[in-house]
Amino acid sequence: MRTRVAIIGAGPAGLMLSHLLDRCGIDSVVLELRSREYLEQRVRAGVLESPTVQLLRDVGLGARLDTEGLPHQGFSLRFDREDHRIALNELTGKHIVVYGQQEVVKDLIRARLAAGGQLEFEVTDVTLHDIAASPWVGFTDHGGRRQELHADVLVGADGFHGISRHAYPKGAWRAYDKQYPFAWLGILAQTPPSHEELIYAYTEHGFALHSMRSPAVTRLYLQVAPDEDLANWPDARIWAELELRLALREGNFALTRGPILDRGITAMRSFVAEPMRHGRLFLAGDAAHIVPPTGAKGMNLAIADVSVLAAALEAFFSRNEERWLASYSSRCLRRVWRAEQFSSMMTTMLHIAPTADPFDRQLQLSQLRYIATSAAAATSLAENYVGLPLSDVAP
């Protein structure tokens, strides 16, 4: 088998890259370990930044997003048992859209298959070879046949636990890693949202987040210990703790309950691999960086990465310009580190660390009160939340 770009991973990064390349006449093959059904049903991130939304529209993927997505003009910081609204649109002229990652993946898979794109699901035994000069991928396809896929470029978009990053030679990359002393217990509930916008709640009992996936499905999170056992959290305890942490002083907030469709515990981590390129292997998305979900940046960063990479590959294949590929890592990392700082700030501001003392908590409250009362501070938070422009994408 032969292609110009071999892409490992059919998440938002890999699929979007394949879609963008197809639009400029560059062929690709996407290899994925899991099934199409798994990818389209797995509930992940749900907040799309303004530049991400615009890009999806610009490349013909906005129809269902505009029909089913939930535009949000702001969100609430809830502390001192009161709401303090961050008016995103008023502060920045932009907003975010709540639209689940699995929905973005569905749209991308359908678009790629409709265009005749080559997606290989349920492959196994994937190996990367000769990444410095003449790259190729070995894999076993869904039918059990051993295949070799030769390419001009390899792209590792196979997530944090994938194989691509580990194909770098020893000493060729550096890891920056931080693990937080708390996790999120997340549920998906068959119930209408209890509030029209997201709520980020800081309380003495720990953090809570009220989000949604549709007018009939709510996404909710609780701060728990990293080693928490999900078996210790029956439905009644989850709902009681959510009501406790999301309560308002005046008591005029009613949390709507419903059947819990899904639940899980997610560790909180920051991670960056530098550089995001070695030879003819390029990393994108979670394969190169992880952010704690408090900042709502993960999927948006992945799509930003491949926007940069697609433009660089188009310059390389159509005009034989390699300088944009050479600068891919440094250009992406500027955005990555900005997102890492913002996500870390949101995480440390809103969660109660196990070692936190009264002094630490007063500092958190002081920061929250400053954001709620300072137009400059609120604007800075809003600017980062809605997403930085993709102005550095095109060569």
Secondary structure, DSSP 8 states (H G I E B T S, - for coil): -EEEEEEE--SHHHHHHHHHHHHTT--EEEE-SS-HHHHHH-----EE-HHHHHHHHHTT--HHHHHH-EEES-EEEEETTEEEEE-HHHHHS--EEE--HHHHHHHHHHHHHHTT-EEE-S-EEEEEE-TTSS-EEEEE-TTS-EEEEEEEEEEE-S-TTSSSGGGS-TTS-EEEEEEEEEEEEEEEESS--SSSS-EEE--TT--EEEEEEETTEEEEEEEE-TT--GGG--HHHHHHHHHHHH--TT---------EEEEEEEEEEEEEEE-SEETTEEE-GGGTEE--GGG--HHHHHHHHHHHHHHHHHHHHHH---HHHHTHHHHHHHHHHHHHHHHHHHHHHHS--TT--HHHHHHHHHHHHHHHH-HHHHHHHHHHHH----TT---
